[in-house]
């Protein structure tokens, strides 16, 4: 009997090639989508699970909520917090470690390479038990300045992994080259790690004495601080203890100057290690993490999209199977007359459905192999699909195929197995069952509602991304190359010589220095007090503002013009901030430029009223200064539109310059880059140059949204294709069922266009109803998504995109149906009238 079922299934598939192909390829596309997204989801969910006792490791995050300014969120913490919590929360904390990362030149055989060095306390391996290839945790990290490297780094610099005792030179810390002896080699960490560690240095706190804001501070957040919890303790326990310290014993009880508890201003979070990759984004603000962050919402969203596409493919199978049911009515009736039970008939059709799903899975495997390179490029991952070597994955996918087959074939099996032999054979013809057509129409509505919703979401995501990229950010980003390694030149005293050499290059119009450039928006904050309050001034207390250090000509180079006063000018001789020796104990004087938001935050009536007023502030590493406001510029977006504009102060402080912006015009870009690199090599042969185009740096801020838009577009396209495959099949069946009717209409004078219009309208109604369902759902989802942007498209854009998505779906449906309808309508009426 089983052999008979297989033979019957094969004959049915071959006899109905069109419908079988639609079912197979529809299910293949659905399962391909599921496999691709499953690979992505599995990779995202396994981050850091390889770390021993990962469930006991947590990290503390910082959040500051100052009045009248956006909150400052970061996954970093102040340098002194680790030792404090180890002592104050000793009942919860077993061990703690601070981690810093810094781009450093590593020199080997007179060749310099840009590398990222991870600095960590000596307790690092007590928190993270990383596997060693050579050496061990106890001996390799026992002393400050010990260097542990990965196997990849060992091979890169020495050609082998057994390199304990070898030496690398790092350049530079406070103008000093450091000879670092390799004390251990760790195995390469898995890609599913939120930390990318290749060079790990046991830091000596004294090495950062020149910059107390790094380790010796309660407020400046520069370290990543991890703790290993004691057995039975949770992140919530440590967070509660942390907040208690903030409100009772911390120095913030007197420093905030804000009414209420300090924890109303400082709101820390403690996040488990296993949550960092997918959940740290909500705490990270615009400063990012040690590696690109994931997003749990993307995991949920694309998992849902995959299931929806698979559901559309399954609906195709149900629709086409029930549509063809009337053609198999007599087959079912004869089987029952010969003794087959309803259960046996149902099992036959379920078996056919599983067989088609299995074929679909095989084609899905081929599709995944072809699509995976492009998919990896879109999501910036290196996913692999080794289904034959990954038995759990193979079993899971086979199980999915069986489940899909059973679910897809469940309704057709129940529908076909209930046919009554007496009724079917008495009629001596095939018979349809009332209600089946209505059910098929409902499924078509559901299919297209999903497809239209996906297209709508894709359009809104893409539109918001384009809006963010095209919005006037307040400065000119094109034609600018940012040399981001310029801090090494400043430390070596070569900065001015390199700047002049770069300025003399062909087609270079200017070279200006700064602490950062747009998209390098570091959170530098300090308190500013308005000294000369006059009528119209409402601020009486110190106000926390962001600050940047710009060189002369920076604002002009970026096309930022003042709306009041002037910009920085060397001829005035009073604009520069220089460090004041502590022994002098005096208050310095310099000039500053404010943005409009800072003017409002200080309570000054207007930009014009701000000119000439004085702000007092403790300038980091320079002393206390009285700063005269000489100009006000418009608000410019130094960071992504997702985070808005902060009240900011701009000043000139040469010892803070770390970046050079090379502006150029009318030149081959490659030639400019080559010339800049040549100047750098001439002056800094042992410090590799690092540079990026400012426009590329700005685009990179929206990489996550770009990836979302691309993936949504791809999967929405697949959903439309699958839905149209089903619609084409139904149109073909409908035309076949109405062959005699079409022939009679043509004999009576109907034109081909009349026949096409008749069939097109039949399938337009479900699509129009699908629009009514999809639009409110899409509106709700996209309105919520846009809330995550401070500057976003208005609601009218969603309405327009809803109409466009509906029109596109309707047009595609028309094209799909019309093609098949025209083919049938052009047939000779004589053949139609002889049709049985």
N, C-alpha and C positions, 0 to 999 in steps of 0.2 A: 504493500500500500504506500509506503514511504517513497519507493521508487516511482510509483505512479504519480504521486504528488509532485515530485521533482520534475518529471517529464512534462506534466501538465503546466507547471509554472514556467518551464523553459519555452514551451510552445506558445504560451500566452505572451511572454515577453517578446518573442521573435515575431509573432503575428501583429502585435501592436507596437512597432518599433518607435513611433513618434512619442506615444504616451510613456513608454518605458524609458526612453531617453530623457524625457522631461523629468520623470521621477528620479532617475538615477543621478542626473547632473544637478537637479535641484537639491537633493539630499547631499550630494558631494560638496556643493558650495556651502551649504549649511554646516556640514561637519568640518570642512576645511576652516571655516571661520571659528568654529568652536575649538579646534585644535590649536590654531594660532593664538587665540586669546587664552586658552588653557596654558600654553607654554609661558606666556607673559605673566599670567596670574600666579602660576606655580613659582616662577622665579621671584616675583615680588614678595610672596608669602614666606619664602625660605631665607630671607635676609637675616644674617647673624645667628641663625639657629645652630650653626656649626660651632659656635663659641661654647666651651665647657662651662657649665653652670650659668648659661646665659640668662636664665630666669631670675637670677639673683643680682644681676648687674643693672644699674639705673644711671641716668644722667640728669643733672639739674639744669633747668632753663631759667632765663630771666625775662621779666616783663616790667616795664616802668610806665605808669600812667600819670603823666603830668597834665595839669589843667590846660585847656585851650590849645592842645597840640595832639597830633596823632600818637597813639601808643608806640613805645619802642619795644619790639619783640625780638628775642634772639635765643638761640640754643646754647649760647656761651654763658659764662658766669665770671664773677670777679675773682682775682687771683687768690685772695685770702679766704674764700669761702670753703675750700676743701679742708684745710686744717681746722677751721672753726667747727664744721659739721662733724668731722671725725671725733672731736672732743665733746662737743655739746650733745651730739646724737650718737654717742658710743653704744647705747643700747640697741640702736637700729643698724649702725654701720660697722662692718668688719674691717674694711679697707677702702682707701680712696686714692685717686690719681688725677693729676691735671695733665692735659694734652694741649700742645700748641703745634701749629703747622706753619712752615715758612719756606718760601722759594729760596733755594741756596745753590750756588755754583759748586759743583764737585769737580776737583781737578785731578786728572790722572795722566801721567806722562805728558805734561804740558798742554793737555787738551781739557777744556772746560765744558761741562754739561749742566744744563738747568735741571735741577731735581727738587722735589718737595721733601723736606726733612721734617719728621715728626719728633718734636721734643716732648719728653715725658718724665715725670717723677720716677724715682727708683722703685716705687711700688707698682709699676705698670703691670708686671707679670703676676702680681698677686691678685690683680683684678681680671686681667685677660691672660688666660693660660694658653698662649699660642704654641703651636707645635714647632720644635726645633729640628733642623736638619744636622746642625753641628753646634756643639755647646749646649748649655742648658740655662734655664731662667735664673737659677741661683748664682751662678758664676758669671754669666754674660752681662748682667745688669747690676753688678754689685757696687760699682764705683762710678761717680760722676764722669761724664765725657766718654763713657763706654758706648760703642756703636754696634748696633745689631742691624744686619741687613737681610734682605730677602734673597732667595735663590736666584731670582731674575737679576738682581743687582750684582750678585757675586759673579754670575756668568758674564754680565755686561762689562764689568771692570777688570775681572781677573781670568775669565774663561773657564772657571771651575767653581764648585760650591764649597770646597774645603779651604776656606780662606781666613780662618781664625788666626789673628796675629798680623795680618796684612794691614796696610795703612792707606787711608784716603785723606785728601786735603779739602777742607771746606772753606769757601771764601764768600763773604767775609763777615765777621762780627766785630763791630766797632773798628773797622779798618784792619783787623787782624785775621790772618789765615790760621785755621785750626787744623792741626794734624790729629786725625781721629783713627784710633786703632780698632779694627774689627774684632769684637769679642764674642760674636755668635752669629749664626745664620739661621733664620726662621724659614719654614716652608712657605711657598707662595700662598697668600690668602685666597680663598674662593672669591669669585666675582660678586657673590651675594654677601658683601660686607659693606657696612656704612663707612668703614675706615679703609683707606688704601695705604698700607704701610709697606714701604720699600727700604727706607732709611730711618731707623729709630735711635735717637740719641738720648742717653740718660743725662738730663739737663742738670746743671749746677745752678741753683737760684742766683748765685752771685753773678752769673754771666749776663743777667738782665738788670743789674743794679743801675745801669745807665738809663733804664726806662722803667721806673717804679710802677707805671700804670699797667704793666703787664702782669706782674705777680704780686706786688706789694700794694694792693688796692682793695677797697670795699665797693667801689662804684664802677670803675672802668672794666668792661667785660671783654676779655680777650682769650680766655681759656675754656676748653671743653673739660668739664669736671664730671668724673664717673665715680660711682661708689659700688662696692660689693656689699650687699645686705646680709645681715645675720639670718640664720635659719628661722623661718616663720614670720619674718618681717616683710612688709610690702612697700611699694613706692608711696602709697597713701600715708603710711605711718611716718615715713621720713618727711614727706611734705608737711604734715601737721606739725611735726617737731620743728621744721625749718621756719614755718610761719610764726610759731610761738617765740622762737629766738628773735625774729625780726621785730616783733611787737614788744618784747620785754627787755632784751639785753643788747640788741644791735646798736651800732653807732647811728643808725638811721632814725632812731627815736628823737634825735636832736637835729639831724642834718637835713631832713626833707623840707622843713619849713612849710609844710602843707597841713591844713587842719585835718584831724582824724588820725586813725591808726596808721603807722607806716605801711602795714600790709594793704592799705587801700591804694597806696602809691606803688609799692613794690609787690608784685604778685608772681612769685616763683612757681615753677612746675617741676615735678619729678617724674620722669618718663622711663618706663622699663626699656631695656636695650632692644628687646624683640619688637617694640612698637616704633622705634626711631625712624626706620626707613619710610614707613607708610603714614605715620602720624605726626612726625616732627614739623611738618610744613606749617601747621597751625601755630606753632611757637616760634618759627624761624624768622618772621618778618622778611626784610629784603636782604639779609646778610648771608643766607644760605647755610649749608652744613659742610661737613668734611667731604661729602661726595654728593652727586646729584640725588635729590630726594624723590621718593615715590609719592604716590597720592592714593589713599584708600578709596577716595571717591572715583578715581579712574578704574580701580580694580572692580568696584561694584558696577560702574557704568558699562564697561566693556564686557563684563560677564553677562550682564543683562542683554546687551546688544547681541552677543553670540547666541544666547538662548532664543531671542526673538527671531533671528535669521533661521535658526534650526526649526523653530515653530512654523515659520512661513513655508519652509520646504516640506514639513510634515503635513501642513494644510493642503499643499499642492497634491500630495499623495492621496489624502482623503478625498479631495474634490474629484480628481481624475478617476479614482477607483470607483466612487459612487456614481459618477457620470457614466462610466462604462459598464455599470452593473446590469443595466437592462440588456446589454449584449450578451451577458453571461447567465441570464435568468434561466434559459432552457438547459444550460449545462448543469446548473444547480438542481433544477427540477429532476433531470434524469439521474443524477447522482443519488438524490433522495429516493426516487422510485427503485433504484437498484440496492437500496438498503443503507445508504450513508445517513448518519445522524446529523443533527444541526451542529453538534460539537465538532464532528469530523470535518464538516464543510468549513466551519469557522477556522479550525486549525490549518486547513489547506490555504486559506487566504492569508492567515497570519504568517504562515511559512513563506508565501510569496513575498509578503511585505518585508520580512527579515532578509530574504535573499536579495531583494532590491537595495535594502539599506546596506547590506554587506558589500554589494557592488559599488554603491555610493562611497563607502568608506575607503575602498581601494583607490578610487579616483581622487578622493580627498587627500590621501597620502601623496599622490603625485602633485596635486595642487599645492600642498604645503611645501614640498621640496622646491617647487618653482618660485613660490612667493616669499619664502623665508629670507633670502638676501635683501629684498626690498623692504620687507617688514622689519628686519633688524635695523636697517638704515633709518626707517621712520621713527622707531622707538629708542634708537641709540643703545641697542643691546647686542649681545652675541649669543642668541639662543640657538640651540642645536636640536635636531629632531632625529634621534637614533632609536626609532621605534623597535627595531629588532634586538637592540641591546638593552632596552629599558623595558623589562618584563612588566612591571606594574603599570606603566603607561599603555603598553599594548593591550593588557587585560582590561584596563579601564576603557580604552577606546572601543574594544570589541564589545564590552558591556553596553556602552553608549549606543553602538550600532544596533544591538539586539533590542534595547529599550525603545529606541527611535522607531525601529521596525514594528514592534508590538504596538506602540502608541499610534503610529501612523495607520497601521492596518486594523486597529481595534474597531473603529466605526464601520469601515467597509466590510469587515468580517461579520460583524453583527447584522449589518444591513443586508448583505447577500444571503447569509445563512437562514434568514427568516422567510424567504420566498416559499410560497405554497405550491407544490407540484400540480395539484388539480387545477388551480387557477391559471398557472402559466401554460400548461399543456393543452387545456381546454381552449385557450385563446389562440393556440397555434402560432404564437408570435412572441417576440420579446416584449417585456412590460416594464415600465417604470413604476415607482411607488410614489404616491403623493407625499409632498413635504420634502423630498430629497432635493429638489431644485431650490427651494427656499433655504434649506440648510447650506447648500453650496454657495448661494449668494451671500449668506451671512459670513461664511468663511472668507470669501473674497473681500468683503468689507473689512474684516479683521486684518487680513493680509495688508491691504493698502493703507489702512489706518496706521499700522506699524511703519510701513515704508515711508509714508508722508511725514510721520513724526520724526523719523530719523533724518530725512532730508531737511526738515525744518530746523532741527537741532544743529546739523552740520552748517547750514547757512548762517545761523546766528553766531556760532562759535567762530567761524571763518570771518564773518563780518566784524565781530568784536576785536579779533586779532588785527585785522587790517586797520580798523579804526584806531587802535592803540599805536600801531606803527606809523600811521599817516598823520596823527594828531600833531599840531604844532607844539613842540616841546620847549620852544623859547630860545633855541640856539641852533647854530648851523653845525651839522655833524659830518657832512660830506667833505671829502678831500682832506681828511685829517688822520694822521697816523700817530697813535699813542705809544710811546716807548715806555712800557710799564716797569722796566728794570732800572730806571734812572736813579733810583735810590742808591744803588751801588756806586754810581758815578758821584753822587753827592757825598757819600761817605768817604770816598777816596780823594775828594777835593778836585775832581776832574769835571764837575758839572758845567761850570761856565765855559771851559775850553771846548767841551763837546757841543754845548749849545751854540757857540759861535761857529764852530765848524759845520754843524748841521744847517745853520742859517745861511751859510755861504754856498750850499748845494744848488745846482740848477733847478729852477721851477719851484723852489721852496720859498714861500712868501713870509713865513714867520715860524719861530720856535719859541714856545712859551712853557713855563714850568708851573707846576701845581702839586698839591698834596694828592689829588685824585682827579679823574676825568669823569664825565657822565657815564653812569652805570657802575662806577666804582664808588657807590654812595655809602661810605662808612658812617657809622653812627658816632660822630664826634660831638659831644654835648658839654656845655658848661653853663653856669648861671651868670646872667647879665643884669645889672642894676642900673636903672635910669637915674642919673644924678640931678639933672636940672629939670624938675617937673614944673610944667607951666600949665596955663589954662588949656584945656583940651587933652591933657594927659591923665590917664586913669590908672596906670600901673604904679604901685607903691613898693611891691616886693621884687625880689630877684626872680627873673624869668629864665627858665632853661631853654636855650636855643642851640641849634646845630651850627657848626662852623666848618668852613673850608679855608684852606690857604691857597691863594692864587698869586702868581707872579705878575709883574707888569706886562700889560698887553694881553692877558688871558681873556678877559671879558670881550675885548675888541676882536680877538682871533675867533671867538665863538659867536660873534655878531650880537652880543648882548649889550643893548644900549640903555643908559640910565633914563629913568622917568623923572628923576629929580637929582640935582647936584651933579657930581662928576664921578668918574671911575678912578682907579689908581694911576698915579702919575709920578715918575721919578723926579721931575723937576721941582716938586714941592718939598722933597727931602724929609717929610714927616710921616710917610705912609708905612714905613717898615717896622715890624716888631722884631726886636733882637733880645735874647735872654739877658735878664738883669742879674748880676751876681748877688747871691744871697746876702753877702756882707754889706752891700750898699743899702738894702732895706728901703729902697725908694719905689715910687709908683711911676711906671713908664707912661709915655704918651705916644699914640699912633692913630691912624685913621682906619675906618671900617666902612664897608658898603653893606647895606641890608637889602633883603628882598621884601616885597610888599607884605608877605605873611608875618615877617619879623616886626615890621612897623606896627601892624595891628596887634601882635602879641604883646608888644611893649606898651600898648595903650596910647600910642601917638595918633593924633587926629588924621594926618595925611602924610604922604611921602614928602611934600614940600615942607611940612612942619618938622620933619625929622632932621633936616639938614642943620648941622651945627650942634645938635644935642650930643651929650656925652654918656657913654655906657662904661660902667666899671666891671671888670671881670678878672678872674685868675686865669691867665693864659697858660695852657699846659706847657711845662718846661721852659717858660719864659718869665714868669713872675706876674705880679699884679699890674694891670694897665688901665689907664683912662683912655677910652677909645672914642674919638670924635667921628660922628656920622657925616661922611662927606658925599655920600650918594645913595640912591635907592634904585634898584633894578626890578624889573618884573619878576614874578614867580616863574622859575624855570624848573623843568622836570628832570632832576638829576638821577632819578630812579624810576622804575616802572610805574606806569599809571595805576597799577594795582595798589600802590602805596601812597600816592598823592604827593603833595608838596609840603615840606616842613618849613617852619620859620627858621631862616638861616642868616648867619653873619659871615661875611667874606673879609679876609684880611691878607696882608702880605707878611709871611714869616718864612724866610728862605730855608731855615733848618728843617722845615717840614716838607719841602719839595721832594716828591718821589716819582713824578711822572713828567715826561716832556711831550708836548703836542706839536707835531710837525705838520704845518699846513702847507698844502701844495695845490697847484692848478696847472692845467694845460700840459700834463706830462703823462708818459706811460707809467702806470702804477708800479709795474715790476721794476722799472728803472729807479724810481724813487726809493723803493724798499731796498734794492741792491746798494744804492748810494748811501743810505742811512746805515745799513749793516757794515759797509766799508769804513765809514767814519768811526763807528763803535769799535770795530776790531782794531783800528789803529790806536785808539786811546785806551781801550779796556780789553786787551787780548785774553785775559784769564777770567773774564766775566761774560758769559753768553748773553746776548741781547734777547729781550722779550718784547714783542710789539704786537699790536692789533689795530685794525681800523676802527675808529670810533663808531662808525655806522654799523659795523658787524657786532660790536659790543652791545649796542642798543638793541639790535635784532635778537641777540642771544637772551635778552630779558624775557622774551616771549616764546622761548623754545618749547616750553610745556604746552602752551596754547596752540602752537604750530603743530606739534605732534598730535594733540587731540583733534584738531581740525582735519589733518590728513587721515587719521584713522577713522574718524566719523565719516569722512567722504568716501573712503574705500569700502567700509562696511555698509554704508547707506546704499552705495552703488550695487553691492552684492545683493542686498535686500530687494532692491528694485528689479534686478535681473531675475532673481528667484520668483518674485511675485509675477513678473511678466511671462516667465516660462509657464506658470500655471494658468495665467489668463489666456495665453496662446493655445494651450491645450484645451481649455474649456471652449474657446471660440471655435476651434477646429471641430470639437465634438458637437457643439450647438449647430454649426453649419451642416455637419453630417446628418444630424437628426432632422434638420429642416430642408434637406435636399429636395424632396418632392414639392414642398411649399415654395421653395425658391424657383423651381422649374415652372410651376403654375404661374407665379407672379411674372416671370419673364415672358411667358406666352401671352399673358394679358397686357403686356406693354411696359413692365417695370424695367428701368435702366439699371446698369451695374451699380451706379452711384446710389440708387434707391435701395438696393439690396445691402450695400455696404453700410448706408446710413441706418438701416433697420438693425443690423447686428451690432454696430458700434453703439447705438443708443442703449441696447440691451445690457451692455457691459459698462456703460458710462454711469448708470444709476448707482451701482455699488461703490464706484470710486468717489462719486459726489457725496454719498453718505459717509464714506471713510473720512473725507475732509472734515465733516462736521464733528466727528469723533476725535480726530487727531489734533485739530487746532487748539481746543482748550487744554488738552494734556500737554502739548508742546509749549503753549504759553506759560503754563504753571512751571514746567521744568526749566525753561530758559530764563524766566524772570528770576527764579532763585539762583541760577548760575551767574547771571549778570550782577547780582548783589555783591559778589566777591570783588568787583572792580569799583574803585572810587569814582573813576571817570568811565562812563559806559554809554552804549547806545540807548536811545530812548525806546519806549514801548512801541512806538510807531513802526520801528524797524522789524520787530517781531511780527506785527500784523502783516507787513509787506512780505516778509519771508514765508509766512503761512500761506498767503495767496499764491506766491510764486511756487512753493512746494506743491500745493494743490493743483496748480495749472500744469506743472511739469509732469506730475503723476497722471493727470487726465490725458495730456498729450501723448505720453508714452503708451498709455492704455489704448488710445485711439490708433496709434501706429501699429501696435501689436495686433489688435483685432482686425483693423482694416486690411492689413496685408493678407491675412487668411481669408477674410470675407470676400475680398476682391478675387482671389483665386477661385473660390467656389462659385461666385456670381458670374464669372466669365465662362463657366462650363456650358456645354450645349444642352438646352432644355430637354432634348430628346432623351439623353442619358439620365437626366434627373427624373423624368416621368416614368422611366423603367426601373427606377431605384426601389429596392425592397428593404 
